[in-house]
Amino acid sequence: MVFVPAENRYTQMQYRRIGASGLRLPIISLGLWHNFGGVDPLENGRAMLRRAFDLGITHFDLANNYGPPPGSAEENFGIIFEKDFRSFRDELIISTKAGYFMWPGPYGEWGSRKYLVASLDQSLKRMGLDYVDIFYSHRFDPETRLEETMGALDFIVRSGRALYAGISSYSPEQTRQAAKILRELGTPCLIHQPNYSMMDRWVEGGLLEVVEDEGIGCIAFSPLQQGLLTERYLKGIPSGSRASKLNTALKPEDVRPDLIARISRLNEIAQQRGQTLAQMAIAWVLRKREVTSALIGASSLAQIEDCLQAQKNLVFTNDELQLIDDACWNADPINLWIKK
Ligand SMILES: NC(=O)c1ccc[n+]([C@@H]2O[C@H](COP(=O)([O-])OP(=O)(O)OC[C@H]3O[C@@H](n4cnc5c(N)ncnc54)[C@H](OP(=O)(O)O)[C@@H]3O)[C@@H](O)[C@H]2O)c1
């Protein structure tokens, strides 16, 4: 059936400016890391993308290696894009990345110009796109000069393969240097994509200050800590959940009883705020003005709809923030209570 998106889609979502750029993102964006791969039902992914767009989610985030198998999320996105979204291309911000292992040999991962350009060309082909809106260096490469990696991003933008350049999971100092190089090249760094959630607050150790200083936006990935910061695991590991599946980054042993005790406490705080835990977790990352968007994943329409309701209460009292902190840790404010 031809996709006719909801006419009221832009009344359902708030949008925030990405740093000092001219571009705005929905405050909730959808990533295709999981549940869109070759092992997943295409029609479920298609239904989620349609629903997301109906709800004002204009930003879909991919990477070369999303699947499994690697590349298949981009392939599936390409199929769905062709069927449903080609006529809405100008209403969409589509991103992809390169940095992690993609093909054998010395040119299939990290940050060389050779790898980044070849990988993006492959991604564009898989997705059936002429260009992506944002292309990211997925991780800092300690063995390649930053000038080369950033030079590749500049080339990629100038050659029309991407409209903007971004970086992911770079440290504060690496971000500062990358921003300087890109600024000098004339292709400003648009956005940083770090992990940020109540359970993993490393960005509060300097990165948020750097992005604000540099006029760079920040899209926080895994704000639900892969599903842990929801009601999903309060009563064990349900079948079909990420922790129950093979080859995902969330292992059954990550669902530790001590974590679940803390998460149950967070769930009570969310209920007192009139929110689900997923909604509170999203609102919590968005409370920071440096955070442009919360980049969620989902396995069902109901999850997307639930997450969207986070917008109804984005404000926290100091007391609520304190209660959340008390539930999260004992002493050290940057203490990561999830094992890496
Ligand atoms: N730059 C990077 O290095 C990097 C790394 C990781 C992720 N990312 C990006 O960030 C995106 C999001 O990552 P993520 O999937 O880990 O994000 P997340 O939002 O922390 O976790 C998503 C998972 O939480 C569960 N969930 C979502 N909404 C829920 C709700 N309302 N109630 C209960 N459970 C709910 C679902 O788990 P089930 O599947 O179990 O239902 C879903 O798959 C990725 O797709 C990718 O685009 C980037």
PDBQT file of the ligand as one rigid body, heavy atoms in Angstrom, charges set to zero:
ROOT
HETATM    1  N1  LIG A 401      27.731   5.651  17.516  1.00  0.00    +0.000 N 
HETATM    2  C1  LIG A 401      27.773   4.477  18.084  1.00  0.00    +0.000 C 
HETATM    3  O1  LIG A 401      28.850   3.904  18.330  1.00  0.00    +0.000 OA
HETATM    4  C2  LIG A 401      26.476   3.815  18.450  1.00  0.00    +0.000 A 
HETATM    5  C3  LIG A 401      26.445   2.697  19.304  1.00  0.00    +0.000 A 
HETATM    6  C4  LIG A 401      25.228   2.158  19.653  1.00  0.00    +0.000 A 
HETATM    7  C5  LIG A 401      24.051   2.706  19.155  1.00  0.00    +0.000 A 
HETATM    8  N2  LIG A 401      24.104   3.768  18.301  1.00  0.00    +0.000 N 
HETATM    9  C6  LIG A 401      22.890   4.365  17.707  1.00  0.00    +0.000 C 
HETATM   10  O2  LIG A 401      21.905   4.539  18.704  1.00  0.00    +0.000 OA
HETATM   11  C7  LIG A 401      20.710   3.872  18.335  1.00  0.00    +0.000 C 
HETATM   12  C8  LIG A 401      19.967   3.444  19.549  1.00  0.00    +0.000 C 
HETATM   13  O3  LIG A 401      20.745   2.481  20.275  1.00  0.00    +0.000 OA
HETATM   14  P1  LIG A 401      20.004   1.425  21.189  1.00  0.00    +0.000 P 
HETATM   15  O4  LIG A 401      19.084   0.616  20.337  1.00  0.00    +0.000 OA
HETATM   16  O5  LIG A 401      21.000   0.763  22.039  1.00  0.00    +0.000 OA
HETATM   17  O6  LIG A 401      19.097   2.447  22.051  1.00  0.00    +0.000 OA
HETATM   18  P2  LIG A 401      18.236   2.353  23.351  1.00  0.00    +0.000 P 
HETATM   19  O7  LIG A 401      17.104   3.285  23.075  1.00  0.00    +0.000 OA
HETATM   20  O8  LIG A 401      19.064   2.573  24.552  1.00  0.00    +0.000 OA
HETATM   21  O9  LIG A 401      17.693   0.844  23.413  1.00  0.00    +0.000 OA
HETATM   22  C9  LIG A 401      16.725   0.395  22.503  1.00  0.00    +0.000 C 
HETATM   23  C10 LIG A 401      16.046  -0.856  23.030  1.00  0.00    +0.000 C 
HETATM   24  O10 LIG A 401      15.312  -0.547  24.207  1.00  0.00    +0.000 OA
HETATM   25  C11 LIG A 401      14.074  -1.246  24.212  1.00  0.00    +0.000 C 
HETATM   26  N3  LIG A 401      12.988  -0.243  24.214  1.00  0.00    +0.000 N 
HETATM   27  C12 LIG A 401      12.865   0.849  23.442  1.00  0.00    +0.000 A 
HETATM   28  N4  LIG A 401      11.776   1.569  23.776  1.00  0.00    +0.000 NA
HETATM   29  C13 LIG A 401      11.208   0.897  24.791  1.00  0.00    +0.000 A 
HETATM   30  C14 LIG A 401      10.036   1.138  25.567  1.00  0.00    +0.000 A 
HETATM   31  N5  LIG A 401       9.303   2.222  25.368  1.00  0.00    +0.000 N 
HETATM   32  N6  LIG A 401       9.738   0.253  26.547  1.00  0.00    +0.000 NA
HETATM   33  C15 LIG A 401      10.502  -0.850  26.762  1.00  0.00    +0.000 A 
HETATM   34  N7  LIG A 401      11.619  -1.131  26.054  1.00  0.00    +0.000 NA
HETATM   35  C16 LIG A 401      11.952  -0.260  25.084  1.00  0.00    +0.000 A 
HETATM   36  C17 LIG A 401      14.055  -2.118  22.970  1.00  0.00    +0.000 C 
HETATM   37  O11 LIG A 401      14.616  -3.375  23.343  1.00  0.00    +0.000 OA
HETATM   38  P3  LIG A 401      14.142  -4.761  22.712  1.00  0.00    +0.000 P 
HETATM   39  O12 LIG A 401      14.804  -4.815  21.372  1.00  0.00    +0.000 OA
HETATM   40  O13 LIG A 401      14.645  -5.756  23.689  1.00  0.00    +0.000 OA
HETATM   41  O14 LIG A 401      12.652  -4.708  22.594  1.00  0.00    +0.000 OA
HETATM   42  C18 LIG A 401      15.011  -1.390  22.061  1.00  0.00    +0.000 C 
HETATM   43  O15 LIG A 401      15.596  -2.223  21.075  1.00  0.00    +0.000 OA
HETATM   44  C19 LIG A 401      21.195   2.745  17.429  1.00  0.00    +0.000 C 
HETATM   45  O16 LIG A 401      20.181   2.218  16.609  1.00  0.00    +0.000 OA
HETATM   46  C20 LIG A 401      22.257   3.445  16.650  1.00  0.00    +0.000 C 
HETATM   47  O17 LIG A 401      21.654   4.223  15.637  1.00  0.00    +0.000 OA
HETATM   48  C21 LIG A 401      25.294   4.339  17.949  1.00  0.00    +0.000 A 
ENDROOT
TORSDOF 0
